[in-house]
């Protein structure tokens, strides 16, 4: 799916980072510790999604989808990468 990006569309500066989960340092603590590495500052377009997308994401019991983020193509982006504002 090709996306037409015009000059000025990528007006928000966001941080692209790789998310890592590791066990908590205390052996009795069952929680996972989340850390972020490989932070890069990139430009993005952030647009709120419509009401139907939000309602459908709630019905599928995943985290609610509230915004669509568009960035330029980058090699090596995987499912561990997240956008931090």
Secondary structure, DSSP 8 states (H G I E B T S, - for coil): ------TTS--EEEEEEEEEEEE-SSTT---EEEEEEEEEEEEEEEEE--HHHHHHHHHTTS----EEEEE---TT--TTEEEE-
